[in-house]
């Protein structure tokens, strides 16, 4: 692995960073409560909020959620930060 050090901060070379980013697949562990909010990667509408309240889990990878100023949406886990 090739690291460049500058001012005691290790930085990945662009090639290594690109390889990591391309293969990055985070595992999302959600501790659901009735007050669980998540940040959306992309807002579902022009005036909709960028956060959603999780209502219930539909499948292992999808959640029914409510987005203020938009309504209910079905989100895949890849649609939000957890």
Backbone as XML, in Angstrom:
<?xml version="1.0"?>
<chain id="A" units="angstrom">
  <residue number="1" name="UNK">
    <atom name="N" x="0.856" y="-1.171" z="0.000"/>
    <atom name="CA" x="0.000" y="0.000" z="0.000"/>
    <atom name="C" x="0.894" y="1.223" z="0.000"/>
  </residue>
  <residue number="2" name="UNK">
    <atom name="N" x="0.557" y="2.190" z="-0.791"/>
    <atom name="CA" x="1.385" y="3.368" z="-0.910"/>
    <atom name="C" x="0.726" y="4.551" z="-0.231"/>
  </residue>
  <residue number="3" name="UNK">
    <atom name="N" x="1.361" y="5.032" z="0.816"/>
    <atom name="CA" x="0.843" y="6.177" z="1.558"/>
    <atom name="C" x="1.806" y="7.344" z="1.423"/>
  </residue>
  <residue number="4" name="UNK">
    <atom name="N" x="1.253" y="8.536" z="1.328"/>
    <atom name="CA" x="2.072" y="9.732" z="1.324"/>
    <atom name="C" x="1.846" y="10.427" z="2.651"/>
  </residue>
  <residue number="5" name="UNK">
    <atom name="N" x="2.940" y="10.831" z="3.295"/>
    <atom name="CA" x="2.805" y="11.488" z="4.589"/>
    <atom name="C" x="3.169" y="12.948" z="4.454"/>
  </residue>
  <residue number="6" name="UNK">
    <atom name="N" x="2.304" y="13.819" z="4.963"/>
    <atom name="CA" x="2.536" y="15.246" z="4.913"/>
    <atom name="C" x="2.081" y="15.836" z="6.231"/>
  </residue>
  <residue number="7" name="UNK">
    <atom name="N" x="2.983" y="16.488" z="6.933"/>
    <atom name="CA" x="2.667" y="17.068" z="8.239"/>
    <atom name="C" x="2.050" y="16.033" z="9.182"/>
  </residue>
  <residue number="8" name="UNK">
    <atom name="N" x="2.589" y="14.854" z="9.168"/>
    <atom name="CA" x="2.161" y="13.744" z="10.002"/>
    <atom name="C" x="0.701" y="13.343" z="9.774"/>
  </residue>
  <residue number="9" name="UNK">
    <atom name="N" x="0.145" y="13.654" z="8.605"/>
    <atom name="CA" x="-1.187" y="13.194" z="8.221"/>
    <atom name="C" x="-0.998" y="12.243" z="7.049"/>
  </residue>
  <residue number="10" name="UNK">
    <atom name="N" x="-1.431" y="11.014" z="7.213"/>
    <atom name="CA" x="-1.304" y="10.041" z="6.129"/>
    <atom name="C" x="-2.406" y="10.273" z="5.115"/>
  </residue>
  <residue number="11" name="UNK">
    <atom name="N" x="-2.036" y="10.305" z="3.859"/>
    <atom name="CA" x="-3.010" y="10.473" z="2.785"/>
    <atom name="C" x="-2.841" y="9.329" z="1.790"/>
  </residue>
  <residue number="12" name="UNK">
    <atom name="N" x="-3.942" y="8.800" z="1.337"/>
    <atom name="CA" x="-3.906" y="7.751" z="0.327"/>
    <atom name="C" x="-3.644" y="8.367" z="-1.033"/>
  </residue>
  <residue number="13" name="UNK">
    <atom name="N" x="-2.906" y="7.663" z="-1.864"/>
    <atom name="CA" x="-2.706" y="8.145" z="-3.223"/>
    <atom name="C" x="-4.045" y="8.075" z="-3.953"/>
  </residue>
  <residue number="14" name="UNK">
    <atom name="N" x="-4.245" y="8.885" z="-5.002"/>
    <atom name="CA" x="-5.525" y="8.854" z="-5.727"/>
    <atom name="C" x="-5.908" y="7.465" z="-6.235"/>
  </residue>
  <residue number="15" name="UNK">
    <atom name="N" x="-4.939" y="6.672" z="-6.662"/>
    <atom name="CA" x="-5.244" y="5.330" z="-7.169"/>
    <atom name="C" x="-5.785" y="4.431" z="-6.059"/>
  </residue>
  <residue number="16" name="UNK">
    <atom name="N" x="-5.165" y="4.475" z="-4.890"/>
    <atom name="CA" x="-5.621" y="3.662" z="-3.759"/>
    <atom name="C" x="-6.978" y="4.154" z="-3.275"/>
  </residue>
  <residue number="17" name="UNK">
    <atom name="N" x="-7.134" y="5.477" z="-3.170"/>
    <atom name="CA" x="-8.411" y="6.041" z="-2.720"/>
    <atom name="C" x="-9.537" y="5.647" z="-3.670"/>
  </residue>
  <residue number="18" name="UNK">
    <atom name="N" x="-9.291" y="5.681" z="-4.991"/>
    <atom name="CA" x="-10.301" y="5.286" z="-5.973"/>
    <atom name="C" x="-10.678" y="3.825" z="-5.846"/>
  </residue>
  <residue number="19" name="UNK">
    <atom name="N" x="-9.691" y="2.964" z="-5.588"/>
    <atom name="CA" x="-9.953" y="1.533" z="-5.442"/>
    <atom name="C" x="-10.779" y="1.265" z="-4.197"/>
  </residue>
  <residue number="20" name="UNK">
    <atom name="N" x="-10.478" y="1.966" z="-3.113"/>
    <atom name="CA" x="-11.243" y="1.782" z="-1.880"/>
    <atom name="C" x="-12.668" y="2.290" z="-2.062"/>
  </residue>
  <residue number="21" name="UNK">
    <atom name="N" x="-12.822" y="3.462" z="-2.651"/>
    <atom name="CA" x="-14.141" y="4.050" z="-2.858"/>
    <atom name="C" x="-15.004" y="3.163" z="-3.743"/>
  </residue>
  <residue number="22" name="UNK">
    <atom name="N" x="-14.424" y="2.606" z="-4.797"/>
    <atom name="CA" x="-15.184" y="1.769" z="-5.734"/>
    <atom name="C" x="-15.685" y="0.493" z="-5.072"/>
  </residue>
  <residue number="23" name="UNK">
    <atom name="N" x="-14.923" y="-0.037" z="-4.126"/>
    <atom name="CA" x="-15.323" y="-1.302" z="-3.515"/>
    <atom name="C" x="-15.963" y="-1.119" z="-2.143"/>
  </residue>
  <residue number="24" name="UNK">
    <atom name="N" x="-16.130" y="0.124" z="-1.709"/>
    <atom name="CA" x="-16.672" y="0.390" z="-0.373"/>
    <atom name="C" x="-18.138" y="0.040" z="-0.330"/>
  </residue>
  <residue number="25" name="UNK">
    <atom name="N" x="-18.508" y="-0.839" z="0.563"/>
    <atom name="CA" x="-19.893" y="-1.243" z="0.750"/>
    <atom name="C" x="-20.145" y="-1.336" z="2.248"/>
  </residue>
  <residue number="26" name="UNK">
    <atom name="N" x="-20.542" y="-0.209" z="2.871"/>
    <atom name="CA" x="-20.684" y="-0.219" z="4.321"/>
    <atom name="C" x="-21.835" y="-1.107" z="4.790"/>
  </residue>
  <residue number="27" name="UNK">
    <atom name="N" x="-21.677" y="-1.662" z="5.947"/>
    <atom name="CA" x="-22.742" y="-2.444" z="6.558"/>
    <atom name="C" x="-23.487" y="-1.509" z="7.496"/>
  </residue>
  <residue number="28" name="UNK">
    <atom name="N" x="-24.775" y="-1.429" z="7.308"/>
    <atom name="CA" x="-25.585" y="-0.498" z="8.073"/>
    <atom name="C" x="-26.341" y="-1.265" z="9.148"/>
  </residue>
  <residue number="29" name="UNK">
    <atom name="N" x="-26.070" y="-0.934" z="10.386"/>
    <atom name="CA" x="-26.782" y="-1.551" z="11.501"/>
    <atom name="C" x="-27.656" y="-0.483" z="12.135"/>
  </residue>
  <residue number="30" name="UNK">
    <atom name="N" x="-28.949" y="-0.604" z="11.957"/>
    <atom name="CA" x="-29.874" y="0.390" z="12.471"/>
    <atom name="C" x="-30.493" y="-0.123" z="13.757"/>
  </residue>
  <residue number="31" name="UNK">
    <atom name="N" x="-30.385" y="0.680" z="14.783"/>
    <atom name="CA" x="-31.088" y="0.393" z="16.020"/>
    <atom name="C" x="-32.375" y="1.192" z="15.948"/>
  </residue>
  <residue number="32" name="UNK">
    <atom name="N" x="-33.442" y="0.540" z="15.534"/>
    <atom name="CA" x="-34.699" y="1.221" z="15.274"/>
    <atom name="C" x="-35.433" y="1.555" z="16.566"/>
  </residue>
  <residue number="33" name="UNK">
    <atom name="N" x="-35.887" y="2.791" z="16.646"/>
    <atom name="CA" x="-36.842" y="3.218" z="17.666"/>
    <atom name="C" x="-37.904" y="4.008" z="16.913"/>
  </residue>
  <residue number="34" name="UNK">
    <atom name="N" x="-38.978" y="4.352" z="17.563"/>
    <atom name="CA" x="-40.020" y="5.091" z="16.851"/>
    <atom name="C" x="-39.592" y="6.526" z="16.543"/>
  </residue>
  <residue number="35" name="UNK">
    <atom name="N" x="-38.428" y="6.931" z="17.011"/>
    <atom name="CA" x="-37.901" y="8.265" z="16.734"/>
    <atom name="C" x="-36.630" y="8.229" z="15.896"/>
  </residue>
  <residue number="36" name="UNK">
    <atom name="N" x="-36.432" y="7.187" z="15.106"/>
    <atom name="CA" x="-35.215" y="7.065" z="14.309"/>
    <atom name="C" x="-35.305" y="7.905" z="13.036"/>
  </residue>
  <residue number="37" name="UNK">
    <atom name="N" x="-34.390" y="8.856" z="12.919"/>
    <atom name="CA" x="-34.276" y="9.704" z="11.730"/>
    <atom name="C" x="-32.967" y="9.382" z="11.037"/>
  </residue>
  <residue number="38" name="UNK">
    <atom name="N" x="-32.969" y="9.426" z="9.705"/>
    <atom name="CA" x="-31.759" y="9.191" z="8.912"/>
    <atom name="C" x="-31.575" y="10.353" z="7.944"/>
  </residue>
  <residue number="39" name="UNK">
    <atom name="N" x="-30.336" y="10.592" z="7.563"/>
    <atom name="CA" x="-30.007" y="11.614" z="6.568"/>
    <atom name="C" x="-30.065" y="10.965" z="5.181"/>
  </residue>
  <residue number="40" name="UNK">
    <atom name="N" x="-30.793" y="11.589" z="4.272"/>
    <atom name="CA" x="-30.924" y="11.054" z="2.917"/>
    <atom name="C" x="-29.738" y="11.494" z="2.056"/>
  </residue>
  <residue number="41" name="UNK">
    <atom name="N" x="-29.299" y="10.617" z="1.180"/>
    <atom name="CA" x="-28.233" y="10.967" z="0.256"/>
    <atom name="C" x="-28.741" y="11.944" z="-0.797"/>
  </residue>
  <residue number="42" name="UNK">
    <atom name="N" x="-30.021" y="11.828" z="-1.131"/>
    <atom name="CA" x="-30.634" y="12.707" z="-2.120"/>
    <atom name="C" x="-32.076" y="12.972" z="-1.694"/>
  </residue>
  <residue number="43" name="UNK">
    <atom name="N" x="-32.459" y="14.232" z="-1.704"/>
    <atom name="CA" x="-33.815" y="14.598" z="-1.326"/>
    <atom name="C" x="-34.802" y="14.077" z="-2.373"/>
  </residue>
  <residue number="44" name="UNK">
    <atom name="N" x="-35.965" y="13.552" z="-1.950"/>
    <atom name="CA" x="-36.925" y="12.995" z="-2.911"/>
    <atom name="C" x="-37.706" y="14.055" z="-3.688"/>
  </residue>
  <residue number="45" name="UNK">
    <atom name="N" x="-37.568" y="15.311" z="-3.335"/>
    <atom name="CA" x="-38.277" y="16.380" z="-4.038"/>
    <atom name="C" x="-37.592" y="17.714" z="-3.826"/>
  </residue>
  <residue number="46" name="UNK">
    <atom name="N" x="-37.942" y="18.664" z="-4.655"/>
    <atom name="CA" x="-37.292" y="19.974" z="-4.614"/>
    <atom name="C" x="-37.456" y="20.660" z="-3.264"/>
  </residue>
  <residue number="47" name="UNK">
    <atom name="N" x="-38.619" y="20.517" z="-2.639"/>
    <atom name="CA" x="-38.886" y="21.186" z="-1.372"/>
    <atom name="C" x="-38.891" y="20.233" z="-0.177"/>
  </residue>
  <residue number="48" name="UNK">
    <atom name="N" x="-38.585" y="18.985" z="-0.414"/>
    <atom name="CA" x="-38.601" y="17.985" z="0.655"/>
    <atom name="C" x="-37.349" y="18.109" z="1.519"/>
  </residue>
  <residue number="49" name="UNK">
    <atom name="N" x="-37.480" y="17.686" z="2.752"/>
    <atom name="CA" x="-36.357" y="17.681" z="3.673"/>
    <atom name="C" x="-35.324" y="16.643" z="3.242"/>
  </residue>
  <residue number="50" name="UNK">
    <atom name="N" x="-34.117" y="16.761" z="3.746"/>
    <atom name="CA" x="-33.044" y="15.810" z="3.444"/>
    <atom name="C" x="-32.919" y="14.766" z="4.555"/>
  </residue>
  <residue number="51" name="UNK">
    <atom name="N" x="-33.964" y="14.645" z="5.369"/>
    <atom name="CA" x="-33.998" y="13.637" z="6.420"/>
    <atom name="C" x="-35.322" y="12.886" z="6.340"/>
  </residue>
  <residue number="52" name="UNK">
    <atom name="N" x="-35.304" y="11.663" z="6.855"/>
    <atom name="CA" x="-36.517" y="10.850" z="6.845"/>
    <atom name="C" x="-36.665" y="10.137" z="8.183"/>
  </residue>
  <residue number="53" name="UNK">
    <atom name="N" x="-37.908" y="9.985" z="8.621"/>
    <atom name="CA" x="-38.200" y="9.234" z="9.835"/>
    <atom name="C" x="-38.577" y="7.816" z="9.430"/>
  </residue>
  <residue number="54" name="UNK">
    <atom name="N" x="-37.860" y="6.842" z="9.958"/>
    <atom name="CA" x="-38.155" y="5.448" z="9.627"/>
    <atom name="C" x="-39.426" y="5.019" z="10.335"/>
  </residue>
  <residue number="55" name="UNK">
    <atom name="N" x="-40.371" y="4.485" z="9.565"/>
    <atom name="CA" x="-41.644" y="4.041" z="10.123"/>
    <atom name="C" x="-41.630" y="2.547" z="10.423"/>
  </residue>
  <residue number="56" name="UNK">
    <atom name="N" x="-41.223" y="1.755" z="9.428"/>
    <atom name="CA" x="-41.127" y="0.310" z="9.647"/>
    <atom name="C" x="-40.252" y="-0.309" z="8.561"/>
  </residue>
  <residue number="57" name="UNK">
    <atom name="N" x="-39.686" y="-1.461" z="8.892"/>
    <atom name="CA" x="-38.826" y="-2.157" z="7.945"/>
    <atom name="C" x="-39.677" y="-3.042" z="7.050"/>
  </residue>
  <residue number="58" name="UNK">
    <atom name="N" x="-39.548" y="-2.855" z="5.730"/>
    <atom name="CA" x="-40.317" y="-3.637" z="4.758"/>
    <atom name="C" x="-39.632" y="-4.958" z="4.429"/>
  </residue>
  <residue number="59" name="UNK">
    <atom name="N" x="-38.312" y="-4.922" z="4.295"/>
    <atom name="CA" x="-37.524" y="-6.128" z="4.019"/>
    <atom name="C" x="-36.158" y="-5.922" z="4.667"/>
  </residue>
  <residue number="60" name="UNK">
    <atom name="N" x="-35.242" y="-6.822" z="4.425"/>
    <atom name="CA" x="-33.920" y="-6.691" z="5.052"/>
    <atom name="C" x="-33.166" y="-5.456" z="4.567"/>
  </residue>
  <residue number="61" name="UNK">
    <atom name="N" x="-33.516" y="-4.937" z="3.384"/>
    <atom name="CA" x="-32.806" y="-3.787" z="2.826"/>
    <atom name="C" x="-33.673" y="-2.552" z="2.613"/>
  </residue>
  <residue number="62" name="UNK">
    <atom name="N" x="-34.969" y="-2.624" z="2.877"/>
    <atom name="CA" x="-35.839" y="-1.491" z="2.595"/>
    <atom name="C" x="-36.650" y="-1.080" z="3.822"/>
  </residue>
  <residue number="63" name="UNK">
    <atom name="N" x="-36.941" y="0.223" z="3.886"/>
    <atom name="CA" x="-37.686" y="0.812" z="4.990"/>
    <atom name="C" x="-38.769" y="1.715" z="4.437"/>
  </residue>
  <residue number="64" name="UNK">
    <atom name="N" x="-39.929" y="1.680" z="5.057"/>
    <atom name="CA" x="-40.962" y="2.657" z="4.795"/>
    <atom name="C" x="-40.621" y="3.846" z="5.680"/>
  </residue>
  <residue number="65" name="UNK">
    <atom name="N" x="-40.571" y="5.047" z="5.095"/>
    <atom name="CA" x="-40.164" y="6.232" z="5.841"/>
    <atom name="C" x="-41.070" y="7.402" z="5.501"/>
  </residue>
  <residue number="66" name="UNK">
    <atom name="N" x="-41.030" y="8.420" z="6.348"/>
    <atom name="CA" x="-41.788" y="9.641" z="6.134"/>
    <atom name="C" x="-40.801" y="10.795" z="6.006"/>
  </residue>
  <residue number="67" name="UNK">
    <atom name="N" x="-40.942" y="11.551" z="4.916"/>
    <atom name="CA" x="-40.084" y="12.707" z="4.665"/>
    <atom name="C" x="-40.936" y="13.967" z="4.792"/>
  </residue>
  <residue number="68" name="UNK">
    <atom name="N" x="-40.577" y="14.880" z="5.707"/>
    <atom name="CA" x="-41.351" y="16.117" z="5.839"/>
    <atom name="C" x="-41.434" y="16.871" z="4.508"/>
  </residue>
  <residue number="69" name="UNK">
    <atom name="N" x="-42.581" y="17.427" z="4.235"/>
    <atom name="CA" x="-42.880" y="18.161" z="2.998"/>
    <atom name="C" x="-42.811" y="17.285" z="1.752"/>
  </residue>
  <residue number="70" name="UNK">
    <atom name="N" x="-42.917" y="15.954" z="1.948"/>
    <atom name="CA" x="-42.960" y="15.046" z="0.800"/>
    <atom name="C" x="-43.973" y="13.924" z="1.028"/>
  </residue>
  <residue number="71" name="UNK">
    <atom name="N" x="-43.869" y="13.251" z="2.166"/>
    <atom name="CA" x="-44.773" y="12.145" z="2.467"/>
    <atom name="C" x="-44.024" y="10.839" z="2.651"/>
  </residue>
  <residue number="72" name="UNK">
    <atom name="N" x="-44.762" y="9.732" z="2.509"/>
    <atom name="CA" x="-44.162" y="8.418" z="2.690"/>
    <atom name="C" x="-43.363" y="8.006" z="1.459"/>
  </residue>
  <residue number="73" name="UNK">
    <atom name="N" x="-42.246" y="7.343" z="1.708"/>
    <atom name="CA" x="-41.391" y="6.823" z="0.641"/>
    <atom name="C" x="-40.854" y="5.465" z="1.073"/>
  </residue>
  <residue number="74" name="UNK">
    <atom name="N" x="-40.524" y="4.651" z="0.110"/>
    <atom name="CA" x="-39.864" y="3.384" z="0.372"/>
    <atom name="C" x="-38.383" y="3.602" z="0.074"/>
  </residue>
  <residue number="75" name="UNK">
    <atom name="N" x="-37.545" y="3.437" z="1.097"/>
    <atom name="CA" x="-36.118" y="3.695" z="0.951"/>
    <atom name="C" x="-35.329" y="2.396" z="1.000"/>
  </residue>
  <residue number="76" name="UNK">
    <atom name="N" x="-34.363" y="2.295" z="0.124"/>
    <atom name="CA" x="-33.379" y="1.233" z="0.204"/>
    <atom name="C" x="-32.309" y="1.733" z="1.167"/>
  </residue>
  <residue number="77" name="UNK">
    <atom name="N" x="-31.611" y="0.838" z="1.849"/>
    <atom name="CA" x="-30.576" y="1.270" z="2.787"/>
    <atom name="C" x="-29.478" y="2.076" z="2.094"/>
  </residue>
  <residue number="78" name="UNK">
    <atom name="N" x="-29.323" y="1.911" z="0.799"/>
    <atom name="CA" x="-28.316" y="2.690" z="0.078"/>
    <atom name="C" x="-28.771" y="4.123" z="-0.176"/>
  </residue>
  <residue number="79" name="UNK">
    <atom name="N" x="-30.020" y="4.463" z="0.177"/>
    <atom name="CA" x="-30.549" y="5.818" z="-0.020"/>
    <atom name="C" x="-30.270" y="6.751" z="1.145"/>
  </residue>
  <residue number="80" name="UNK">
    <atom name="N" x="-29.729" y="6.230" z="2.253"/>
    <atom name="CA" x="-29.528" y="7.088" z="3.420"/>
    <atom name="C" x="-28.283" y="6.697" z="4.205"/>
  </residue>
  <residue number="81" name="UNK">
    <atom name="N" x="-27.808" y="7.681" z="4.972"/>
    <atom name="CA" x="-26.735" y="7.443" z="5.935"/>
    <atom name="C" x="-27.340" y="6.849" z="7.183"/>
  </residue>
  <residue number="82" name="UNK">
    <atom name="N" x="-26.638" y="5.928" z="7.805"/>
    <atom name="CA" x="-27.153" y="5.408" z="9.057"/>
    <atom name="C" x="-26.124" y="5.540" z="10.141"/>
  </residue>
</chain>
